[in-house]
Amino acid sequence: MHHALIHRDSPFINFKDFGFPGRVGHGHRCVHIKRFHLPPVPPTDEGLIGALIAHPEFRDTYDGAGVWLEPRHGQWWSDRITPSTYTAVDEASAAGTIHTWATSGVPLPTDLAARLQEAVYAPIRHATSRYALGPLPEDAQHDYGPLQIEFHELVLIDRRLGTLTLLVAADD
């Protein structure tokens, strides 16, 4: 298929790998990142999001189980997610959502802040378009959901670099 995305890698940032002095609650947070190369002639943003939803890497519950054969994405049935489920957001909104979630008003360890800057905020800043997964109806939740306390999902398209990044920030 000429509109297929090519999965590049899946970096993972686990907050429990970083030292939070006297803070227990941050240990259950993580950022799952899936990076893809755009096809040689990329379709519209809507077409790219459709290609992402169709990609096997999209079927992930983000609970450590990895990629599923069943159509699950986060706590939802992936076949209930469409390109129109995503809403265009600006850089400030996308970065603000992640920052508020990541910090909860608490300063982050320097090494974690640097890692988030490189792996999360830089791609948000450089993206030519950004989308956030909007609310889904309750019946879109699969039989294992809800798995996460908080779940924030962004799709970052960078047409200059020819990449699409799926960012999932979640607590469990």
Secondary structure by P-SEA (a helix, b strand, c coil): cccbbbbcbbbbbbccccccccccccccbbbbbbbbbcccccccaaaaaaaaaacccccccccccccccccccccccccccccccbbbbcaaaaaaaaaaaacccccccaaaaaaaaaccaaaaaacccccccccccccccccccccccbbbbbbbbbccccbbbbbbbbcc
